[in-house]
Amino acid sequence: MRGPRNNRNVENAWEMLKYLYHELRTKKFKAMDISKCKTLDDLYALVIATWCTALAKEGLYKEYITIEDEELTSPRGQINIQETIARQSMKRGVIVCSYDELSEDIYLNHVLKGTLQYFLYDNSIDKLVKLEIQKSMQLFNGVGYIDIKYIKWKDIKYNNSTIRYKHLLEICKTYLDEHNIIKNGNYSDDDRLYVLFKRQLTKYLNTKYGEVDKVEVFEMPFTMENEPQFEKTIFKQQRMIAIKTDTQALVFMIRLQDEIMIKEPKLPRLRLEEFVGYLREYKKNNKIKVAGTIVYVNTVEGKLNLQPITVNNIQDYMVGETTVDIHDQWRFIENKITDAYKFFIEREKNRNKTN
């Protein structure tokens, strides 16, 4: 039975996030209750707050920072004699010193606290979720924060000690980037679910088939003019995923089943021909038999597509087309991807066994 739309959006987004970030499948998140979440923003806020809490309990990363010209009652580090005289500090029984201190008040933690602060000021976030955010903020008491508008993402580097921050900061950046796009243009929660589906599919396929087959991503330039603007902004190029065996490859391309496609009957054929061009280039570069599947993502609730995968021979390439309904139960979405794998990869493996 289908649940309320918002709950289904949250449930499916949670399933996809768990594939995208393996940490979300650990015991740190076992007690996290997504029933508190009514929207995607609630879910992102709860995930980030829970993750920040777990990180802080493990121990926030610390670095040595320089404390300049602080008045102290006893010497520490380097005594600044000139400043001590200028301030007439010794009359008050103190001296001015500069010293290095191991501190968690560093840039990585500033970004996390700034993101939590951003959620607190967002009136659309559910009150129950904000309670979790406030609990997490308490664990960052000794940390300053940066206004999210001034975060320099490109300056953030990781080492062996900070690599545990990488995916958490990545999900923070994704959320904040999405909100920038929402403010500057037309970008709905349905669009966000589509983008999340496209992003997580590589990790999903790796989890399902990566132990036996090779899963790889490749990108090609967009060739059609009527791509959604948000897609060009986020992905820059058309992203595709290939599952390779010793004898062949199955290439997935994810497409939004948007209103333009529904209104223009010639568009599906043009997209098939575009896809064949990508397949031809992939075959040329990899010297292997290639087939493909276009996965259309339907975001219109109530318009479920129950049709199985259809396969056509387009310019000597076998190309499947299937539609997943982003508001449907996650297991039905998985089944559509599995059907494509079975038709192109599993069937070929079975044929090779009998030969």
C-alpha positions as CSV (number, residue, x, y, z in Angstrom):
1,M,0.0,0.0,0.0
2,R,1.3,3.4,-0.9
3,G,2.0,5.8,2.0
4,P,1.8,9.6,2.0
5,R,3.9,11.2,-0.7
6,N,6.3,13.1,1.6
7,N,7.0,9.9,3.7
8,R,7.7,8.0,0.5
9,N,10.0,10.7,-0.7
10,V,11.9,10.6,2.6
11,E,12.0,6.8,2.6
12,N,13.4,6.6,-0.9
13,A,15.8,9.4,-0.4
14,W,17.1,7.6,2.8
15,E,17.6,4.4,0.8
16,M,19.5,6.2,-1.9
17,L,21.7,8.1,0.6
18,K,22.6,4.8,2.3
19,Y,24.0,3.6,-1.0
20,L,25.8,6.9,-1.7
21,Y,27.4,7.0,1.8
22,H,28.3,3.7,3.3
23,E,28.6,5.3,6.8
24,L,24.9,5.6,6.9
25,R,24.6,1.8,7.1
26,T,26.6,1.6,10.3
27,K,25.4,1.4,13.9
28,K,25.8,5.1,14.3
29,F,22.6,5.6,12.4
30,K,20.7,2.6,13.7
31,A,18.7,4.6,16.2
32,M,18.0,7.5,13.8
33,D,14.2,7.8,13.4
34,I,13.3,9.1,9.9
35,S,9.6,9.2,10.9
36,K,10.4,12.6,12.3
37,C,11.0,13.8,8.8
38,K,8.3,15.3,6.6
39,T,10.4,16.7,3.9
40,L,13.8,16.1,2.1
41,D,15.2,19.1,4.0
42,D,14.2,17.5,7.3
43,L,15.9,14.3,6.3
44,Y,19.2,16.0,5.3
45,A,19.1,18.0,8.5
46,L,18.6,14.9,10.6
47,V,21.3,12.9,8.8
48,I,23.8,15.7,9.1
49,A,23.0,16.4,12.8
50,T,23.2,12.7,13.7
51,W,26.5,12.4,11.8
52,C,27.9,15.5,13.5
53,T,26.9,14.1,16.9
54,A,28.6,10.7,16.1
55,L,31.8,12.5,14.9
56,A,31.9,14.7,18.0
57,K,31.5,11.8,20.4
58,E,34.4,10.0,18.6
59,G,36.4,13.2,19.1
60,L,36.6,16.2,16.8
61,Y,39.8,16.6,14.9
62,K,42.2,19.0,16.4
63,E,45.1,21.1,15.1
64,Y,47.7,23.4,16.6
65,I,46.5,27.0,16.3
66,T,48.5,30.1,17.3
67,I,47.0,32.3,20.0
68,E,48.3,35.8,19.6
69,D,49.0,38.3,22.3
70,E,46.9,36.8,25.1
71,E,47.3,38.2,28.7
72,L,48.3,35.4,31.1
73,T,49.2,35.3,34.7
74,S,52.2,32.9,34.0
75,P,54.5,32.7,31.0
76,R,53.5,30.4,28.1
77,G,55.1,30.2,24.7
78,Q,56.7,33.4,23.6
79,I,56.5,36.5,25.8
80,N,55.7,39.7,23.9
81,I,57.7,42.2,25.9
82,Q,56.8,45.3,23.8
83,E,53.1,44.6,24.0
84,T,53.3,43.8,27.7
85,I,54.9,47.3,28.3
86,A,52.5,49.0,25.9
87,R,49.5,47.6,27.7
88,Q,51.1,48.1,31.2
89,S,50.1,44.6,31.8
90,M,52.6,43.9,34.6
91,K,50.9,46.4,36.8
92,R,47.8,44.1,36.7
93,G,49.9,41.0,37.3
94,V,49.7,39.6,33.8
95,I,52.0,39.3,30.8
96,V,51.3,39.2,27.0
97,C,52.1,35.9,25.4
98,S,51.7,34.1,22.0
99,Y,51.6,30.3,22.0
100,D,50.4,27.3,20.0
101,E,47.5,25.3,21.4
102,L,45.9,22.0,20.2
103,S,42.4,23.0,19.4
104,E,39.2,21.7,17.8
105,D,38.4,25.3,16.8
106,I,39.5,24.7,13.2
107,Y,38.0,25.2,9.7
108,L,36.6,21.7,9.1
109,N,34.6,22.0,12.4
110,H,33.6,25.6,11.6
111,V,32.0,24.4,8.3
112,L,30.0,21.7,10.2
113,K,28.8,24.1,12.8
114,G,27.9,26.7,10.2
115,T,25.8,24.1,8.4
116,L,24.0,23.1,11.7
117,Q,23.4,26.8,12.4
118,Y,21.9,27.2,8.9
119,F,19.4,24.5,9.7
120,L,18.5,26.1,13.0
121,Y,17.6,29.4,11.2
122,D,15.5,27.5,8.6
123,N,11.8,27.9,9.7
124,S,10.8,25.0,7.4
125,I,12.7,22.4,9.4
126,D,10.5,20.3,11.7
127,K,10.7,21.1,15.5
128,L,11.6,17.5,16.4
129,V,14.5,17.6,13.9
130,K,15.7,20.9,15.3
131,L,15.9,19.3,18.8
132,E,18.5,16.8,17.3
133,I,20.3,19.7,15.7
134,Q,20.5,21.6,19.0
135,K,21.8,18.5,20.8
136,S,24.5,18.2,18.2
137,M,25.4,21.9,18.4
138,Q,26.1,21.5,22.2
139,L,28.9,19.1,21.3
140,F,30.5,22.0,19.2
141,N,30.6,24.4,22.2
142,G,34.3,25.2,21.8
143,V,34.1,25.7,18.0
144,G,33.3,28.9,16.1
145,Y,31.3,28.7,12.8
146,I,31.5,30.2,9.4
147,D,28.7,31.8,7.4
148,I,27.8,29.2,4.8
149,K,28.1,31.9,2.1
150,Y,31.8,32.2,2.7
151,I,32.8,28.5,2.8
152,K,35.8,27.8,0.5
153,W,35.1,24.2,-0.5
154,K,38.0,24.0,-2.8
155,D,40.4,24.8,0.0
156,I,39.3,21.8,2.1
157,K,41.9,19.1,2.0
158,Y,42.0,15.7,3.7
159,N,44.6,13.6,5.4
160,N,44.5,10.2,7.2
161,S,43.1,11.9,10.3
162,T,40.4,14.0,8.6
163,I,39.3,11.5,5.9
164,R,36.3,10.6,8.2
165,Y,35.0,14.1,7.5
166,K,35.0,13.7,3.7
167,H,31.5,12.2,3.1
168,L,29.9,14.3,5.9
169,L,31.2,17.5,4.3
170,E,30.2,16.2,0.9
171,I,26.6,15.8,2.0
172,C,26.7,19.3,3.6
173,K,27.9,20.8,0.3
174,T,25.2,18.9,-1.7
175,Y,22.5,20.3,0.5
176,L,23.8,23.8,0.5
177,D,24.4,23.8,-3.3
178,E,20.9,22.5,-3.9
179,H,19.5,25.4,-1.8
180,N,21.5,27.8,-3.9
181,I,19.9,26.4,-7.1
182,I,16.4,26.5,-5.5
183,K,16.9,30.2,-4.7
184,N,18.2,31.0,-8.2
185,G,15.9,29.0,-10.4
186,N,13.3,26.2,-10.8
187,Y,14.4,23.2,-8.8
188,S,11.8,21.1,-7.1
189,D,12.0,18.2,-4.6
190,D,11.1,15.8,-7.4
191,D,14.2,17.2,-9.3
192,R,16.3,16.6,-6.2
193,L,15.1,13.0,-6.0
194,Y,16.0,12.5,-9.6
195,V,19.5,13.9,-9.1
196,L,20.0,11.8,-6.0
197,F,18.9,8.7,-7.9
198,K,21.4,9.5,-10.7
199,R,24.2,10.1,-8.2
200,Q,23.7,7.0,-6.1
201,L,23.3,4.5,-9.0
202,T,27.0,3.9,-9.3
203,K,27.3,2.9,-5.7
204,Y,24.1,0.9,-5.9
205,L,25.4,-1.1,-8.9
206,N,28.8,-1.5,-7.2
207,T,27.1,-2.9,-4.1
208,K,24.9,-5.3,-6.1
209,Y,27.3,-6.4,-8.8
210,G,30.7,-5.0,-8.1
211,E,32.2,-8.2,-6.6
212,V,31.6,-10.1,-9.9
213,D,31.6,-7.4,-12.6
214,K,33.5,-4.2,-13.0
215,V,31.4,-1.0,-12.5
216,E,32.7,2.2,-13.9
217,V,31.5,5.8,-14.7
218,F,32.2,7.7,-17.8
219,E,31.0,11.1,-19.1
220,M,30.2,12.5,-22.5
221,P,29.2,16.1,-23.5
222,F,25.5,16.9,-23.6
223,T,24.4,17.0,-27.2
224,M,20.8,18.1,-27.0
225,E,19.6,21.6,-26.4
226,N,16.6,20.9,-24.3
227,E,18.4,19.4,-21.2
228,P,17.0,20.7,-17.9
229,Q,19.1,23.6,-16.8
230,F,19.6,22.2,-13.3
231,E,21.1,19.0,-14.8
232,K,23.7,21.0,-16.8
233,T,24.5,23.0,-13.6
234,I,25.0,19.9,-11.4
235,F,26.5,17.3,-13.8
236,K,28.2,19.5,-16.4
237,Q,28.3,16.4,-18.7
238,Q,26.1,13.4,-19.3
239,R,27.0,10.8,-16.7
240,M,26.7,7.1,-17.6
241,I,27.5,3.9,-15.7
242,A,28.9,0.7,-17.3
243,I,28.8,-2.8,-15.9
244,K,31.6,-4.8,-17.7
245,T,32.2,-8.5,-17.9
246,D,34.9,-10.2,-19.9
247,T,32.8,-10.3,-23.0
248,Q,30.4,-7.3,-23.0
249,A,29.3,-4.1,-21.2
250,L,25.9,-2.8,-20.2
251,V,25.7,1.0,-20.1
252,F,23.0,2.8,-18.1
253,M,22.0,6.4,-18.9
254,I,19.6,8.1,-16.5
255,R,17.0,10.5,-17.9
256,L,14.3,12.6,-16.4
257,Q,10.9,11.9,-17.9
258,D,9.9,15.5,-18.0
259,E,7.0,17.4,-19.5
260,I,9.1,18.3,-22.6
261,M,9.6,14.6,-23.4
262,I,5.9,13.9,-22.9
263,K,4.8,16.8,-25.2
264,E,7.3,16.1,-28.0
265,P,6.8,12.7,-29.5
266,K,10.0,12.8,-31.5
267,L,12.2,13.4,-28.4
268,P,12.4,9.8,-27.2
269,R,13.7,8.7,-30.6
270,L,16.3,11.5,-30.6
271,R,17.5,10.5,-27.2
272,L,17.8,6.9,-28.3
273,E,20.0,8.0,-31.2
274,E,22.0,10.2,-28.9
275,F,22.5,7.3,-26.6
276,V,23.7,5.1,-29.5
277,G,26.3,7.7,-30.2
278,Y,27.6,7.4,-26.7
279,L,27.5,3.5,-26.9
280,R,29.5,3.7,-30.2
281,E,32.1,5.9,-28.6
282,Y,32.3,3.6,-25.6
283,K,32.7,0.5,-27.8
284,K,35.5,2.2,-29.8
285,N,37.4,3.0,-26.6
286,N,36.9,-0.3,-24.9
287,K,36.9,-2.8,-27.8
288,I,34.0,-4.8,-26.3
289,K,30.5,-5.8,-27.2
290,V,28.1,-3.0,-25.9
291,A,24.4,-2.8,-25.1
292,G,22.6,0.0,-23.2
293,T,19.6,0.8,-21.1
294,I,18.0,4.2,-20.7
295,V,16.4,4.5,-17.3
296,Y,13.7,7.2,-17.4
297,V,12.8,8.6,-13.9
298,N,9.2,9.5,-13.6
299,T,8.5,12.1,-10.9
300,V,4.7,12.4,-11.5
301,E,3.0,10.8,-8.5
302,G,0.0,8.6,-9.4
303,K,1.3,7.9,-12.9
304,L,3.0,4.6,-12.2
305,N,4.6,2.8,-15.1
306,L,4.2,-0.9,-14.7
307,Q,5.5,-1.9,-18.1
308,P,8.6,-4.2,-18.2
309,I,11.8,-3.2,-20.0
310,T,11.4,-2.9,-23.7
311,V,14.4,-3.6,-26.0
312,N,15.0,-2.4,-29.5
313,N,17.8,-2.8,-32.1
314,I,18.9,0.8,-32.9
315,Q,21.6,1.1,-35.5
316,D,22.9,-2.5,-34.6
317,Y,22.9,-1.7,-30.9
318,M,20.5,-3.4,-28.5
319,V,19.0,-0.7,-26.3
320,G,16.6,-1.1,-23.5
321,E,14.2,1.4,-22.1
322,T,12.6,1.3,-18.7
323,T,10.9,3.7,-16.4
324,V,11.3,3.9,-12.6
325,D,8.7,5.8,-10.5
326,I,10.6,7.8,-7.9
327,H,7.5,7.9,-5.6
328,D,7.0,4.1,-5.7
329,Q,8.3,1.6,-3.2
330,W,12.0,1.3,-3.3
331,R,11.9,-2.5,-4.0
332,F,9.9,-1.8,-7.2
333,I,12.5,0.7,-8.3
334,E,15.3,-1.8,-7.7
335,N,13.4,-4.4,-9.7
336,K,13.5,-2.3,-12.8
337,I,17.3,-2.0,-12.6
338,T,17.6,-5.8,-11.9
339,D,15.5,-6.6,-14.9
340,A,17.9,-4.7,-17.2
341,Y,20.9,-6.6,-15.7
342,K,19.2,-9.9,-16.1
343,F,18.3,-9.3,-19.7
344,F,21.7,-8.1,-20.9
345,I,24.3,-9.4,-18.6
346,E,22.9,-12.5,-16.8
347,R,21.4,-13.9,-20.0
348,E,24.7,-13.5,-21.9
349,K,26.6,-15.2,-19.1
350,N,24.2,-18.2,-19.2
351,R,24.5,-18.3,-23.0
352,N,28.3,-18.5,-22.7
353,K,28.1,-21.3,-20.1
354,T,26.1,-23.5,-22.5
355,N,28.5,-22.9,-25.5
